[in-house]
Amino acid sequence: MQIIQPAHNKKVVKVKSWRSIKKDAEEMANMIKTGFKGYWKEAQALSHAQVSNDPQDFFVLNEKWRKTFFSCYVINPRILKKDFEIEHKEACMSFPFRKEVFVRRSRYVWLFYWIPCCGFCVPIIKKFKDMPAYIIQHERGHSNGKNIYNLK
């Protein structure tokens, strides 16, 4: 598995079960753990849309976000509410040698999503602030066929 170059900008389809994505999700987690070649040294998250020509609606987080999200796997996420927009500087693993750009992001995000637990998926609703909120919005962009360089 590798990041698709150039990005295909396909929209994702809903995940049907943990079992259907487990292999890809674990491989993506390993990609984050082992690192990437290019300008950016550490990935915060990786969308399935970045690595699959048949993308499903999930993203994998860096281990450091496990406690914040209750898992490293965020499945079928839906943003319920956003608040307090600011300019946030960010980069993208799909474009490892491009410079960071300022993107308008909400500082607060309320998210409904599923996480794997004992072979099944369980629902979560949680409010996120600052970096976790920016990560969510960035990865949702990939799910909608967008990236930080083609948002407009």
N, C-alpha and C positions, 0 to 999 in steps of 0.2 A: 504494500500500500504506500502511496506517495501523494503529495499535493498535486492536483491537476494544474498543469501549466499549458496554455493559458486557462484561466478560470472559465468554466462553461456557463455559469450564471443560470443554472436550472433551479426551479423551485422544488422543494422537498415534498415527499408524500408522508402521510401519517404512519408512525410506527405501530405495528399490530401487536407485537409481543417482545419481551426482553429476549427470548430465545432467538428471535429472528434477527436481532442486531448484536447479540452478545459478542460474537467473534470479531466483527468490525470494531465495536466499541472498545474491546480490550486491546486490539491492535493499535487503535488511535491513542489510547492511554499510554501505550508503550512508545509511540512516536513522540508524544509530549515529554515523556520521561527521558528519552535518549537524546533529544534535542534536534535542531534543524541547522542546515547549512545556510549561511547568509548573514545579513546584517543583524537580525534579531536573535538574541541568545536564548531567550526563554519564552515559550508559548504559555499564555494564560488559558486558552481553550482552543478547541478545534471542532469545526462543524463537519458533519458527515458530507455536506454539500461540497466541501473542499477536497474530498478524497474519493468520491464515488460518482460515476456517471449515472447512477440510479439512486440519487440521494434520498435518505429518509430523515425524518424530523427529530434529530437529536444532536447534541454536542457533548464533548468530553472535556472536562476541566483538568487543569493542573492539580496535582495532589494537595497543594497548599489551600485549595478552596473546598476540600471535602467537608470540613465541619460547617462552613458557611452555608453550603447547599445541601447538606446531609448525604451527599454522594458526589462522585466525580462524573456521574452520568445524568444528564438532564434530557428527558424524553418528552416529546410532544409539548414543548413549552408554549404558553400563551400569555402575552402581556395583558394584564387586566387594567392597569392604570399606570400612567407616568406623570411625573411632576417635577417642576423646577429645572428648566433647561439651562445648560451652560455649554461653553465651548470646551471640548476635551481633546487633548492631543493623543493620537493613537497610531498604531502600525498594524500590519496584517501579515500573517504567515504565508498567505497566498502570493505575496509580493515581497519576498525577503530582502531585496536590495533597494526597495523604494523608501523614501524618507517618510517620517511620521507626518500626519496632516491633522488639522483641527477639524473636528466633527461636532455638530450640535447634538448633544445627548441629554437625556433627563437624568438628574441626580438621584431620583427615587423611582423605583420600578416595583410594582406588585405583580408577582408571577404565579401562574398556575402551571404545574409541571408534574411529571411522574418520575420516580426513581426505582431502580430494581431493588427488590428485597425478597430473599428466599425463593428466587426463581420467578417471581411475579413482579408487577409494577404497582406501586402505591402512590396515591396523589398527595401533593403538597401545595399549599398556598403560602407564600411568604413575601414580605417586603424586603427589598434590597436597596442599599445606599452606596453611592460612590463607585469604586472600582467594580464590585460585583454587578451593579446596575449597568455600567458601561459594557462589561463583558456580555451580559445578556443581550443588550441592544445590538452589539457588534455581531454576535452569532445569529441572532434573528435576521439580521440583514442578509447573511449568507443563505439562510433558509428561504428567504424571499428572492433569491437570485441577484443580490446586490453585494457590493463591497465598498469600502471607504473611498475608493477612487472613482466610483460611478454612482454615487448616491443621488445626484441631481438629475 
